[in-house]
Amino acid sequence: MQIAEYDNIIVGSSPLNLIVALQKLSNNEKVLLIEENEKLGGAWYTKSIWGYKNMEVGCHILKNKVSGYSILTKNGLKLKTMSPKPSVLIAKPNGVSALNKVLNTFFYLVCKIAGKATIERPFYDFLKSLKHGRQERSEYKYFPNGCFELVKKLELDILKRNGIIKTNCKIKSANVQNSPICVTSSSGEQMTCKKLILTKNFNIENITWNDTTSNPIQRVLIGEHYVLRLNGKKKSPFSFIHVLEDNLINLISDTGAFCEDVPNTELVLCISVKSGNGVKENNLIVNSIESKPTKTEQNQCAEMLLKKLKDFNLISVSTLMIDFIYESYPVNVKDPNAIKELKERKNPNVEFLDSTDLIDSLIQYC
Ligand SMILES: Cc1cc2nc3c(=O)[nH]c(=O)nc-3n(C[C@H](O)[C@H](O)[C@H](O)COP(=O)(O)OP(=O)(O)OC[C@H]3O[C@@H](n4cnc5c(N)ncnc54)[C@H](O)[C@@H]3O)c2cc1C
């Protein structure tokens, strides 16, 4: 049997991976991109639910950095200025550091006095930047039709440039000590490449290098969120809210706004939740996969979220829940020593992209 050979095998299909694939193709290199799921996008995935197509289910936001936005626009993606601007909601200050406590208490009181639920994120960022130093900033931008548009456009461009995409295919093992690198899929198919490209959330069970085979995955954690389908109205307009000092809610995104077929009598909100024993990974609070809630617990949590949205004064008190879904996204936490070895590039045939949020990753690697 002939083994297929590529210049690059890219593991996973996050937007960063897709843009890196396009860069390699424009250098006339042969690219195979492999994704274990049916759909591309990694954490930037969409679902068709309640009869609505391509619903964004992951509370997505692009950090407001001009150089990151220009990488997206250079790739032919259209961005719009987010309106209303993203905002910050401070539940009740109990800040972790003295300075955060003072700052959050100040904002909390300003909101209370002004009778507003949230403050604009750019204003909050500005005051934060007094602590962290001046940073490159822009208005917050977004994809008018959500992250489906981003992923689909990049996928089509890869195919147009003769890149090969395999979905429903998981790389189970990789032998990276010789050139070419040899990878094996869970169905036993073998492929070789000059360069193996990995991003932070890769899930390869066995990697062989320096004559040893190791499993770099230490634990799998899940980023949890609920998508609430509501019949009601917002109290005042909002797009994306970062919730501080709350023990349950992390982020709220009006995901229905990016989905053309949602009628204006309905609200579809995606809420990223955290739990008391959540672990911080990739700037998100995620829970261990063992702590996945039962159906009853999910129902209780969804009801609690609805009540919180009303208490926060974000939606009208008469708002009713039509339905909800619970979603979890796997985050594969690695053995730090294995990652250190990858980062130190002991093997020049492995390109490890230490992906964080999309914009910062693009600025660093594209
Ligand atoms: C729930 C969630 C929401 C997020 N929201 C934002 C946001 O709004 N804005 C932002 O900038 N950042 C966000 N992030 C950060 C996010 O990590 C990055 O934006 C980016 O998606 C990271 O890319 P990645 O390639 O490391 O991981 P992922 O996006 O997780 O992509 C990894 C992909 O590789 C595939 N894969 C892994 N192993 C294999 C294998 N062996 N074989 C085949 N396929 C494999 C996985 O199935 C997955 O599709 C979010 C992260 C999470 C977990």
The ligand as an ORCA input file, in Angstrom:
! r2SCAN-3c Opt
* xyz 0 1
  C     -15.241     26.942     24.697
  C     -14.152     27.873     24.223
  C     -14.480     29.143     23.730
  C     -13.485     30.012     23.277
  N     -13.840     31.250     22.833
  C     -12.891     32.096     22.366
  C     -13.238     33.369     21.879
  O     -14.383     33.773     21.910
  N     -12.271     34.164     21.360
  C     -10.959     33.767     21.296
  O     -10.144     34.518     20.753
  N     -10.595     32.564     21.794
  C     -11.520     31.719     22.318
  N     -11.159     30.493     22.829
  C      -9.752     30.164     22.856
  C      -9.475     29.111     21.772
  O      -8.748     28.180     22.470
  C      -8.784     29.663     20.546
  O      -9.528     30.657     19.919
  C      -8.515     28.596     19.464
  O      -9.694     27.958     19.027
  C      -7.472     27.637     19.915
  O      -7.110     26.836     18.825
  P      -6.536     25.399     19.060
  O      -6.165     24.876     17.727
  O      -5.509     25.411     20.106
  O      -7.727     24.566     19.688
  P      -9.183     24.208     19.228
  O      -9.934     25.384     18.750
  O      -9.743     23.435     20.369
  O      -8.991     23.232     17.984
  C      -8.367     21.994     18.098
  C      -8.976     21.074     17.055
  O      -8.113     19.991     16.845
  C      -8.858     18.810     16.745
  N      -7.966     17.720     17.148
  C      -7.252     17.631     18.306
  N      -6.538     16.492     18.309
  C      -6.771     15.869     17.129
  C      -6.305     14.653     16.559
  N      -5.462     13.849     17.211
  N      -6.736     14.305     15.329
  C      -7.610     15.109     14.651
  N      -8.094     16.262     15.159
  C      -7.676     16.646     16.378
  C     -10.011     19.022     17.698
  O     -11.107     18.185     17.362
  C     -10.307     20.504     17.493
  O     -11.252     20.694     16.472
  C     -12.128     29.605     23.303
  C     -11.798     28.345     23.806
  C     -12.793     27.494     24.269
  C     -12.386     26.158     24.830
*
